[in-house]
């Protein structure tokens, strides 16, 4: 399913101005940023996708909860928290169309959720994990750990983006079939994204999940960029495991993520990370008793003392989205449009192009990726030595903040540098126009070798 949010991305003549919310007190964009968010007036927030943020109204609700727990920590944590959490899990479940609230728990972040799956599955000889090369780095490191410690084979499908959706799905299915045809091997788990983090690209996960399940794989969906960004329908999608950050795009304070495990698989997730005091061991220490119980929800409610008051801010986030922003459709429409129009403006300033291809849903999200005017090589002046390629992105971040209070989220992918643009209701095209001018100057300095001299 491809979602365009009411905008034809092929229409290059359309004015570069995103649609404002319906009947707003303050229109989306820089004015909205000043009215509802707590950014420094000297900082231009270009990179919502990495860490998210939340409005002042949600911060007030969060501060009230923190004050309450500090006033009487024992009853809040030990006696009240479980019951107070249930309605917030229910709200998240409703947004994700998860019919059973007891199939959805909260964890600190998407990485914790995905790692919980990796650490709980019982791996056997011949088990293979299937993924593509752009899965999130910490998840990739978790797979590497499994290879080192459990002998699990990880098969990486090396397809290059941009790629048509049909080709991506076929490449993953072909890889699964090849693995399953080999004696003693099977695809035990497949990992797919809703939206890849870097570069920021939407994935046809609605097609990948059933296609890979049909090949016998359990499918883990890394939906870190999911709720509040693109529509998620868990009842229809029916993944085996799904995790999504509420602190990225949904305006819940950090860190809060929803972790979905259908009841048919909850016996596979025996422990939280770290193990909760609600864990039910098969045999108590020093005893022969066997107990196959699983207190799935209760385990995740409390895994040790931490500040989980953010988990009780789902209602405050929903109130802001509905009452101030005008609802999900208004947020999605503006955020999509401002990302795509800003990318067009940036590509024009930089003299480059936007990552895209026919038959792909990759731009159907709040991200767009603009190629930077840098060339890899050692055969001429102004080119970036491959030995220093990975230095460039860090230099952009450090220098952009130091000189302009702008953080540039860029990546080096298949011999090219890409700037990931994040659309959100508090930015406007002019923010990215100004940023593109700054980044253009930084690229000129990279071609002159300044990124290398700064390290010496």
C-alpha positions in Angstrom: 0.0 0.0 0.0 1.4 3.3 -1.1 0.4 6.4 0.9 0.8 9.8 -0.8 -1.0 12.0 1.8 -2.9 13.8 -0.9 0.2 15.2 -2.8 1.5 14.2 -6.2 5.3 14.1 -5.7 5.8 14.2 -9.5 4.2 17.7 -9.8 7.4 19.8 -9.9 5.5 23.0 -10.6 3.6 22.9 -7.3 4.4 25.8 -5.0 6.9 25.0 -2.3 4.6 25.7 0.6 3.1 23.1 2.9 -0.6 23.1 3.7 -1.4 24.6 7.1 -3.6 23.0 9.7 -7.4 23.6 9.7 -8.4 26.7 11.7 -5.2 26.9 13.6 -4.5 29.6 16.3 -1.0 29.5 14.9 -0.1 28.0 11.5 2.3 25.1 11.2 5.9 26.1 10.6 8.3 28.4 12.4 5.5 30.3 14.2 4.1 27.0 15.5 7.6 26.1 16.7 7.8 29.3 18.8 4.3 29.0 20.1 4.3 25.3 21.2 7.8 24.0 21.5 10.7 24.8 23.8 13.6 25.0 21.3 16.3 27.6 21.8 15.5 30.6 19.6 19.1 30.2 18.2 18.7 26.6 17.2 17.1 25.4 14.0 15.6 21.9 14.5 16.2 20.1 11.2 16.5 16.5 12.5 13.3 15.5 14.2 13.8 11.9 13.0 16.6 11.0 15.3 15.4 11.8 18.8 12.0 13.4 18.4 10.7 16.1 20.7 7.4 17.0 22.4 5.4 20.2 22.9 5.4 22.4 26.0 1.9 21.2 26.9 3.1 17.6 27.1 6.2 18.7 29.1 3.9 20.3 31.7 1.9 17.1 32.0 5.2 15.2 32.4 6.5 17.6 35.0 3.3 17.2 37.0 3.8 13.4 37.0 7.4 13.7 38.0 6.5 15.9 40.9 3.8 13.5 41.9 6.1 10.5 42.0 8.8 12.5 43.9 6.2 13.6 46.5 5.3 10.0 47.3 7.4 7.5 45.4 6.3 4.3 47.2 2.6 4.3 46.4 3.1 5.8 42.9 5.6 3.1 41.9 4.6 0.1 43.9 0.8 0.4 44.2 -0.5 2.7 41.4 1.7 2.6 38.4 0.4 -0.7 36.9 -3.2 0.5 36.9 -2.4 4.0 35.7 -0.4 2.6 32.8 -3.2 0.4 31.4 -5.3 3.2 29.8 -2.2 4.7 28.1 -1.3 1.3 26.7 -4.9 1.1 25.5 -4.7 4.5 23.8 -1.5 3.4 21.9 -3.2 0.1 21.0 -6.2 2.0 19.6 -4.0 4.2 17.4 -2.1 1.1 16.2 -5.4 -0.9 15.8 -4.2 -3.6 18.1 -7.5 -5.2 19.3 -6.1 -6.7 22.5 -4.3 -4.3 24.8 -2.5 -7.2 26.6 -0.6 -7.8 23.4 1.0 -4.4 23.6 3.5 -3.3 26.3 5.8 -0.4 26.7 9.6 -0.4 26.7 12.1 2.4 26.7 12.9 2.4 23.0 12.6 0.4 19.8 16.1 -1.1 20.3 15.1 -2.6 23.6 12.0 -4.2 22.0 13.9 -5.7 19.0 16.7 -6.9 21.3 14.2 -8.5 23.6 13.1 -10.7 20.6 16.7 -11.6 19.7 17.6 -12.5 23.2 14.5 -14.6 23.9 14.1 -16.8 20.8 15.6 -20.3 21.3 18.1 -20.7 18.4 18.9 -24.0 16.9 21.5 -25.2 14.5 20.7 -24.1 10.9 18.6 -21.1 12.0 19.1 -18.1 9.8 18.0 -14.5 10.2 17.1 -12.7 7.0 17.5 -8.9 6.5 18.7 -6.3 4.1 21.7 -4.1 4.4 20.0 -0.9 5.7 18.5 -2.2 9.0 19.2 0.0 12.0 22.8 -0.1 13.2 22.1 -1.2 16.8 19.8 -4.0 15.5 22.6 -5.1 13.1 25.0 -5.2 16.0 22.5 -7.4 17.9 22.5 -9.8 15.0 26.3 -9.8 15.0 26.2 -10.7 18.7 23.9 -13.7 17.9 26.4 -14.8 15.3 29.2 -14.7 17.8 27.5 -16.3 20.7 24.8 -18.6 19.3 26.2 -19.5 15.8 23.1 -18.1 14.1 23.7 -17.3 10.5 22.6 -13.9 9.3 21.9 -13.5 5.6 22.0 -10.0 4.3 20.2 -9.3 1.0 22.5 -6.7 -0.7 20.0 -4.7 -2.7 20.8 -1.0 -3.5 18.3 1.7 -2.8 16.5 3.3 -4.5 14.8 0.1 -5.6 11.2 -0.6 -6.9 9.0 -2.2 -4.3 8.4 -5.3 -6.5 12.1 -5.9 -6.8 12.7 -5.6 -3.1 10.0 -8.0 -2.1 11.1 -10.5 -4.7 14.7 -10.3 -3.6 13.7 -11.0 0.0 11.4 -13.9 -0.9 14.0 -15.4 -3.3 16.6 -15.3 -0.5 14.2 -17.0 1.9 13.4 -19.7 -0.6 17.1 -20.3 -1.3 17.9 -20.6 2.4 15.0 -22.9 3.1 16.0 -25.2 0.2 19.4 -25.9 1.7 19.5 -29.1 3.9 19.4 -28.3 7.6 18.7 -24.6 7.2 15.7 -22.5 7.7 14.8 -18.8 7.9 13.8 -18.6 11.6 13.4 -14.8 11.7 13.2 -12.0 9.1 13.7 -8.3 10.0 12.0 -5.5 8.1 11.4 -1.8 8.8 8.5 0.4 8.4 10.9 3.2 7.5 14.6 2.8 7.3 16.5 5.3 9.5 19.5 6.2 7.3 18.9 7.2 4.6 15.3 7.9 5.5 13.2 5.7 3.3 9.8 4.0 3.6 9.7 0.3 3.1 6.8 -1.8 1.6 6.5 -3.6 5.0 2.8 -4.3 4.4 3.9 -6.6 1.5 7.1 -8.0 3.1 5.4 -9.3 6.3 2.9 -11.7 4.7 5.4 -12.6 1.9 8.1 -13.7 4.4 5.6 -15.3 6.8 4.5 -17.4 3.8 8.1 -18.7 3.6 7.9 -19.9 7.2 9.7 -17.0 8.9 8.8 -15.2 12.0 8.8 -11.5 11.1 10.1 -8.7 13.3 9.0 -5.3 12.2 11.3 -2.4 13.4 8.7 0.4 13.4 10.9 2.9 15.2 9.6 5.4 12.7 6.0 4.3 12.8 3.3 5.6 15.1 2.6 9.2 14.5 4.4 9.0 11.1 2.6 6.6 8.9 -0.7 4.6 9.5 -0.1 1.3 11.3 -2.8 -1.3 11.4 -1.6 -4.3 13.5 -4.8 -6.2 13.1 -4.4 -6.2 9.3 -0.6 -6.5 9.2 -0.4 -9.3 11.8 3.3 -9.2 12.3 5.0 -11.7 14.7 6.7 -8.9 16.6 6.5 -5.2 16.2 8.1 -2.2 18.0 7.6 1.5 17.5 8.8 4.6 19.3 6.2 6.9 20.7 8.9 9.5 21.5 9.9 9.9 17.8 6.9 11.2 16.0 4.0 10.9 18.5 5.1 13.6 20.9 5.5 11.4 24.0 8.6 12.3 26.1 11.7 10.1 25.7 11.9 7.2 26.1 8.7 5.3 25.3 8.1 2.6 22.8 5.2 0.2 22.2 6.2 -3.5 21.8 3.6 -5.8 20.3 3.7 -9.6 20.7 0.5 -11.5 19.8 -0.6 -13.9 22.5 0.3 -16.9 20.3 3.9 -15.8 20.5 4.1 -14.6 24.1 5.4 -17.9 25.3 8.5 -17.2 23.2 9.3 -13.9 25.1 10.0 -15.4 28.5 12.0 -12.5 29.9 12.3 -8.7 29.7 15.7 -6.9 29.4 16.8 -6.7 32.2 14.9 -9.7 33.7 11.9 -8.5 35.8 11.1 -9.7 39.3 7.8 -10.9 37.6 9.7 -13.4 35.5 8.3 -16.9 36.0 11.2 -19.4 36.0 10.6 -23.0 34.9 12.4 -24.1 38.0 12.8 -22.1 41.2 16.4 -21.9 42.5 17.2 -25.1 44.3 13.8 -26.7 43.5 12.6 -29.3 41.0 9.3 -27.6 40.3 8.5 -26.8 36.7 6.3 -23.8 35.8 5.5 -22.9 32.2 3.6 -19.7 33.1 4.3 -16.4 31.6 3.3 -13.1 33.1 3.9 -11.2 29.9 2.3 -7.8 30.7 3.3 -7.7 34.3 7.0 -8.3 33.5 7.2 -5.3 31.2 5.4 -2.9 33.7 8.4 -2.9 36.0 11.9 -4.1 35.1 13.7 -2.1 37.8 13.7 1.4 39.1 13.6 4.0 36.3 11.7 7.1 35.3 8.8 5.7 33.3 6.5 8.7 33.9 6.8 9.4 30.1 4.7 6.2 29.6 1.8 8.1 31.3 1.9 10.9 28.8 0.1 9.3 25.9 -3.2 11.1 26.6 -1.4 14.4 26.8 0.3 13.8 23.4 -3.1 12.7 21.9 -4.7 15.9 23.2 -2.1 18.1 21.6 -2.4 16.2 18.3 -6.2 16.4 18.2 -6.9 19.8 19.9 -4.0 21.9 18.8 -2.8 20.3 15.6 -6.2 19.4 14.1 -5.8 15.6 14.1 -3.6 13.0 12.4 -4.5 13.9 8.9 -3.4 17.5 9.3 -0.1 16.5 10.9 0.6 13.8 8.2 -0.3 16.1 5.3 1.9 19.0 6.4 4.8 16.9 7.6 4.9 15.0 4.3 4.6 18.1 2.1 7.2 20.1 4.0 9.7 17.3 3.8 9.2 16.8 0.0 9.1 20.5 -0.9 12.1 21.2 1.3 14.0 18.5 -0.5 13.2 20.0 -3.8 14.4 23.4 -2.6 17.6 21.9 -1.2 18.3 19.9 -4.3 18.0 23.0 -6.4 20.4 25.0 -4.1 22.9 22.1 -4.0 22.6 21.3 -7.7 21.9 17.7 -7.0 18.9 15.3 -6.8 16.5 13.6 -4.4 16.7 9.8 -3.9 13.7 8.3 -5.7 12.7 5.8 -8.3 9.6 4.6 -10.1 7.5 2.0 -8.4 8.8 2.7 -4.9 7.1 4.0 -1.8 10.4 5.3 -0.4 9.3 8.9 -0.3 5.8 8.3 1.1 6.9 9.5 4.5 8.2 12.5 6.4 11.7 11.9 5.1 13.5 12.9 1.9 17.1 12.4 1.0 19.1 14.9 -1.0 22.4 14.0 -2.5 25.3 16.2 -1.6 27.6 17.7 -4.2 30.6 15.7 -3.2 32.6 13.1 -5.3 34.6 10.2 -4.0 38.1 9.6 -5.4 41.8 10.4 -5.4 42.3 11.2 -9.1 41.6 14.9 -9.0 41.3 18.1 -6.9 38.1 18.6 -4.9 37.4 14.8 -4.5 37.0 13.1 -1.1 39.6 10.5 -0.4 37.8 7.2 0.4 40.0 6.8 3.4 38.2 9.9 4.9 34.7 9.2 3.6 33.2 8.4 7.0 34.7 11.5 8.6 32.6 13.9 6.5 29.3 13.3 8.1 30.7 13.8 11.6 32.4 17.0 10.5 29.1 18.3 9.1 27.4 17.7 12.4 30.1 19.3 14.6 30.8 22.2 12.3 27.1 22.9 11.6 26.3 23.1 15.3 29.4 25.1 16.2 29.0 27.7 13.5 25.2 27.8 12.7 23.3 25.9 15.4 22.2 23.5 12.7 22.6 19.7 13.0 22.9 18.0 9.7 21.9 14.4 9.6 23.8 13.0 6.7 25.1 9.5 5.8 27.5 7.9 3.3 25.7 5.3 1.4 27.1 3.4 -1.7 29.7 6.0 -2.6 27.5 9.1 -2.1 26.6 11.4 0.7 22.9 12.0 1.5 21.2 14.7 3.7 18.1 13.3 5.4 15.5 15.9 5.7 12.8 15.5 8.4 9.4 17.0 7.9 7.5 18.1 11.0 4.8 20.6 11.9 7.3 23.0 13.5 9.6 23.5 10.5 9.0 25.2 7.1 10.7 25.2 3.7 12.6 28.4 4.5 14.4 26.6 7.4 15.8 24.0 4.9 16.6 26.7 2.3 18.8 28.4 4.8 20.3 25.1 5.9 21.0 24.1 2.3 22.9 27.3 1.8 25.0 26.5 4.9 25.5 22.9 3.8 26.5 24.0 0.4 29.3 26.1 1.9 30.4 23.2 4.1 30.6 20.9 1.1 32.9 23.5 -0.6 35.1 23.4 2.5 35.2 19.5 2.4 36.3 19.7 -1.2 39.1 21.9 0.0 40.1 19.2 2.6 39.1 21.1 5.8 37.4 18.1 7.3 40.8 16.3 7.3 42.8 19.3 8.5 40.5 19.7 11.5 41.5 16.2 12.7 45.2 16.9 12.6 
